[in-house]
Amino acid sequence: MKPKITLFYYNNINTFEEISDLDKCPISQGIWCLYGCKNNTWTCLQVARSTDITAELRSDIANITEPITLEETPYIYINQFGHKAADDFKIYPSIRTQIYSKVGNDYANEKLYFFIIEFTDISHQKEAEKFFAYNTQSLYWRNGGSYKKECAVDIANLLSSVTPTQKMINALNTMIMHIEKTR
């Protein structure tokens, strides 16, 4: 079974409005947050910024809903000059593909919500992504890369490093209230 995916966008009256089709989303760039509900507990699974939300979410949703093969695929490497340089390379699914496939498996028969918030200013996108990720402690969020080993992270220090706009604060609070209402 597949998870039930619902899309919401943050509209001009500071509420989240459901959209039935990603192609009808009026927001093209900004940030998005993915929440999953399992055993009546909501978890923020991912936060990301994007300059093409529709294309990015279409790809991520495909990885959530379509099974992937985790087996290695043989690959023949042809160099810049058209010569076969090696025929023993292997291709594996990307970490991104594996993460969303895992989300699809872990949340099969469950609810997944994508919250989309418009930020057209690139500098606000970066700050908003960090602000939402820090506040939700997003499970799979990686700020440019994952940690190599488990460690304690000072969340308060991280939160003090971002300067949220009022829109960021309002959107976060509205998103959390929306999640709380669906419990």
C-alpha positions as CSV (number, residue, x, y, z in Angstrom):
1,M,0.0,0.0,0.0
2,K,1.0,3.6,-0.5
3,P,0.8,6.5,1.9
4,K,-2.0,9.1,1.5
5,I,-0.2,12.2,0.4
6,T,-1.9,15.6,0.9
7,L,-0.5,18.9,-0.4
8,F,-1.1,22.3,1.3
9,Y,0.2,25.8,0.4
10,Y,0.4,28.8,2.6
11,N,-2.0,31.4,1.1
12,N,-2.4,35.1,1.3
13,I,-4.6,35.0,4.4
14,N,-2.0,33.1,6.5
15,T,-3.6,29.7,6.5
16,F,-2.8,26.5,4.7
17,E,-5.0,25.6,1.8
18,E,-5.2,22.1,0.4
19,I,-4.5,21.5,-3.3
20,S,-5.6,18.4,-5.1
21,D,-3.0,18.6,-7.9
22,L,0.6,19.7,-7.7
23,D,0.3,21.3,-11.1
24,K,-2.3,23.7,-9.6
25,C,0.0,24.9,-6.8
26,P,0.3,28.7,-7.1
27,I,3.7,28.7,-5.5
28,S,6.8,28.0,-7.7
29,Q,9.7,28.6,-5.2
30,G,10.2,28.7,-1.5
31,I,10.4,26.0,1.1
32,W,8.5,22.8,1.8
33,C,8.1,20.6,4.9
34,L,7.1,17.0,4.8
35,Y,5.3,15.6,7.9
36,G,4.3,11.9,8.4
37,C,1.8,10.5,10.9
38,K,2.3,7.1,12.3
39,N,0.6,5.7,15.5
40,N,-1.1,9.1,15.9
41,T,2.3,10.8,16.2
42,W,3.3,13.5,13.6
43,T,7.0,13.8,12.7
44,C,8.7,16.3,10.5
45,L,10.5,14.1,8.1
46,Q,12.1,16.7,5.7
47,V,12.5,20.4,5.1
48,A,13.9,21.8,1.9
49,R,14.1,24.9,-0.2
50,S,13.6,24.9,-3.9
51,T,13.5,27.2,-6.9
52,D,11.1,24.7,-8.7
53,I,8.9,23.2,-6.0
54,T,6.6,21.4,-8.5
55,A,9.5,19.5,-10.2
56,E,11.2,18.7,-6.9
57,L,8.0,17.4,-5.2
58,R,7.0,15.4,-8.3
59,S,10.4,13.6,-8.1
60,D,10.2,13.1,-4.3
61,I,6.6,11.8,-4.5
62,A,7.6,9.4,-7.2
63,N,10.4,8.1,-4.9
64,I,7.9,7.8,-2.0
65,T,5.2,5.9,-4.0
66,E,7.3,3.8,-6.4
67,P,9.5,1.0,-5.2
68,I,13.2,1.2,-5.9
69,T,15.8,-1.5,-6.4
70,L,18.6,-1.2,-3.9
71,E,20.7,-3.6,-6.0
72,E,23.8,-2.4,-7.7
73,T,23.5,-1.7,-11.4
74,P,26.5,-2.4,-13.7
75,Y,27.9,0.7,-15.5
76,I,30.3,1.0,-18.3
77,Y,32.3,4.2,-18.0
78,I,32.9,6.0,-21.3
79,N,35.4,8.9,-20.9
80,Q,35.3,12.4,-22.5
81,F,37.0,11.0,-25.6
82,G,34.5,8.3,-26.3
83,H,36.7,5.4,-25.1
84,K,35.5,2.7,-22.7
85,A,37.6,3.4,-19.6
86,A,36.1,0.8,-17.3
87,D,33.2,-1.7,-17.3
88,D,33.2,-2.7,-13.7
89,F,31.6,0.4,-12.0
90,K,28.4,0.0,-10.1
91,I,25.6,2.5,-9.8
92,Y,23.5,2.7,-6.6
93,P,20.4,4.7,-5.9
94,S,21.2,8.2,-4.5
95,I,20.8,8.9,-0.8
96,R,17.9,11.1,-1.7
97,T,16.1,8.3,-3.6
98,Q,16.8,5.9,-0.7
99,I,15.4,8.4,1.9
100,Y,12.1,8.9,0.1
101,S,11.8,5.2,-0.7
102,K,12.2,4.6,3.1
103,V,9.6,7.2,3.9
104,G,7.2,5.4,1.5
105,N,7.9,2.1,3.1
106,D,7.7,3.4,6.7
107,Y,4.5,5.4,6.1
108,A,2.7,2.9,3.9
109,N,-1.0,3.1,4.8
110,E,-0.3,6.3,6.7
111,K,-0.7,10.1,6.1
112,L,2.0,12.3,4.6
113,Y,1.5,16.1,4.4
114,F,3.6,18.5,2.3
115,F,3.4,22.1,3.4
116,I,4.6,24.6,0.8
117,I,5.5,28.2,1.7
118,E,6.5,30.8,-0.8
119,F,9.8,32.7,-0.4
120,T,10.9,34.4,-3.6
121,D,14.0,36.0,-2.1
122,I,16.8,33.4,-2.1
123,S,18.3,34.7,1.1
124,H,14.9,34.3,2.8
125,Q,14.7,30.7,1.4
126,K,18.0,29.8,3.1
127,E,17.0,31.3,6.4
128,A,13.5,29.8,6.3
129,E,14.8,26.3,5.5
130,K,17.1,26.5,8.6
131,F,14.4,28.1,10.8
132,F,11.9,25.3,9.9
133,A,14.4,22.5,10.1
134,Y,15.8,23.7,13.5
135,N,12.3,24.2,15.0
136,T,10.9,20.9,13.8
137,Q,14.1,18.9,14.2
138,S,13.4,17.4,10.8
139,L,14.4,13.7,10.8
140,Y,16.1,13.6,7.4
141,W,17.2,17.2,6.9
142,R,20.8,17.6,6.0
143,N,22.4,21.1,5.8
144,G,24.6,20.3,2.9
145,G,25.5,16.9,4.2
146,S,24.9,14.4,7.0
147,Y,26.9,14.0,10.2
148,K,29.4,11.1,10.0
149,K,28.7,9.9,13.6
150,E,26.0,10.5,16.2
151,C,26.6,13.5,18.4
152,A,24.7,15.9,20.7
153,V,23.6,19.1,18.9
154,D,22.9,22.3,20.8
155,I,19.4,23.2,19.2
156,A,19.2,26.4,21.2
157,N,22.5,27.6,19.7
158,L,21.3,26.7,16.2
159,L,18.0,28.5,16.7
160,S,19.8,31.6,17.8
161,S,21.8,31.6,14.6
162,V,18.8,32.4,12.4
163,T,16.8,35.5,12.1
164,P,13.2,34.6,11.2
165,T,10.9,37.0,9.4
166,Q,7.3,37.4,10.7
167,K,6.1,35.3,7.8
168,M,8.4,32.5,8.8
169,I,7.1,32.6,12.4
170,N,3.4,32.8,11.3
171,A,3.8,30.0,8.8
172,L,5.5,27.7,11.3
173,N,2.9,28.4,14.0
174,T,0.0,27.9,11.5
175,M,1.6,24.6,10.3
176,I,1.9,23.3,13.8
177,M,-1.7,24.3,14.6
178,H,-2.8,22.5,11.4
179,I,-0.9,19.3,12.5
180,E,-2.4,19.5,16.0
181,K,-5.9,19.7,14.7
182,T,-5.5,16.5,12.8
183,R,-4.5,14.4,15.8
